Amino acid sequence: MKKKPLILFMSLCFLFHHTASLSSVKKTIYIGALYSQNGAFSQLGIPALKGAQLAIDDINTQGGISGHPVKLKVFNTQSSASVTAKLSQALSDMSNIDIITGLVDDNLLQAAMPSVVKNHKLFITAGATSGELAKQYANNLILACYTDAMQGKAAAKFTVNTLHAKKVLVIENTQMQYAINASDAFINELQGLTGQIVAKISFSPDTLDMEKLIAQLLPVKKQVEAIYFASGVPKTLDIIHQLRQNGFDEPIIGADGFDSDLLVKSTPSLRDVFFTTHAFLSLNGTPPSTQTFIKHYQNKYDTRPKNAFTALGYDATILAAEFLMHSKKVRSKEAKQQLIQLLYFLPPYTGASSEISFHGRNIPNKNIYMIQINKNKRQLASVLSI
């Protein structure tokens, strides 16, 4: 395989060779998919799954994998770690599945991985961003997204260098491991930039007492120049509205859990809210591959992609197909254990989210986009790299 960048759509002919018609009797190749289609993570899981399904359509339109048709074996994790563990076990036990994709949450990925490792399978996560899990499961896990630590560091640089704010209040959702990882990285990077954490307040959505939370925040109000809010969707919008109602007018910076229409289309609309995410899905000021993806998605579904996780679902599925094409559908346990080594041979992939390159690591190098929520719209504030 030649070492040259893989370009979205144009590369599909290169990836998935027209060696036979899909109407032939060639055996179907299956890719496992675990996505939350209801519950707390469905705001991210459903868009990611739609991106994955579009990728499968594109792969088959271009002739499948070496002429074999490709299908997703989709299971709904219901935003539950226990359900995810059971479904991961079921997919991992299937002899006709070598690669599983999906998941947008670190806790769910942690629940999925033991079965993947036990059965010598490979998992390519669309949006679970734990660098620790990437290290722990270095032989079985690949990220199509950047890590929690990377977005925490990027947010700290943006806060100091662009917003010119050094005194920061940190609010952390302790029920989400990704939020803990992101806030830890944010704090370390901010302090390295001579910033100051005026207070760190933790909460759990299941036991949140809003009055008590606000009472903890008010004593430091006069010191605050910005707020770093590490959380996902649950209770986030309520807390932001309470902050504004209690006079916290400073910029609020979050992570990719903020990339949800629940926040973007809030009533009343949010102001001065920023978040790091994996792609800016706009036809202006974005890479050609992203613009092509948006138009392609709109032609398919008659609507625009909902958020960056749509692009991540697409990219994770294309990467899975690329691995399967290279592995020639290996069957032996020894060969499956070496699937991860293909990272050393994969050329850069210019995908829906941005250019993804691995350089032998299971964590990609890619851009981090800082998005501003302004009057119920997403606007590009900065493009960052770590």
Number of C-alpha atoms within 10 A of each C-alpha: 9 7 9 10 15 19 17 20 20 11 15 21 15 13 24 22 17 18 12 16 16 20 10 10 10 13 11 15 19 21 22 24 29 28 28 27 20 16 12 15 23 21 22 31 30 20 25 32 30 20 27 27 20 22 24 22 16 19 25 20 15 24 23 29 27 18 21 25 25 20 18 20 15 19 19 18 26 19 22 17 18 14 17 26 20 15 21 24 19 13 25 27 17 12 10 15 19 28 26 28 29 30 30 27 26 24 20 23 25 18 20 25 24 17 19 25 17 12 19 23 25 27 29 26 28 32 30 25 29 27 20 14 19 19 13 13 19 14 19 24 26 26 26 32 31 24 22 27 25 21 31 29 23 25 30 28 21 22 26 18 12 11 13 12 21 21 21 27 24 24 23 23 22 17 16 17 18 27 27 21 24 29 30 19 20 26 22 16 19 26 14 12 14 10 18 16 19 16 19 17 15 17 16 15 17 9 7 13 11 15 9 9 17 15 9 15 19 13 10 12 17 9 13 22 20 24 26 28 28 29 28 26 21 16 15 19 18 12 17 17 16 16 19 13 10 13 11 20 16 19 20 24 25 28 26 29 23 26 26 20 16 15 21 21 16 16 12 9 14 22 17 14 22 29 24 28 25 26 27 27 25 17 14 11 11 15 19 17 18 25 19 16 25 21 16 17 20 13 11 12 11 10 11 16 22 19 22 24 31 30 33 30 36 28 29 28 31 23 21 22 24 17 21 20 17 16 16 10 16 15 13 9 11 10 13 20 16 15 21 21 14 13 17 12 14 22 17 18 20 22 26 30 31 26 20 24 20 20 15 14 17 24 24 19 19 21 20 24 25 27 27 24 23 16 16 18 15 22 16 18 16 13 16 18 12 13
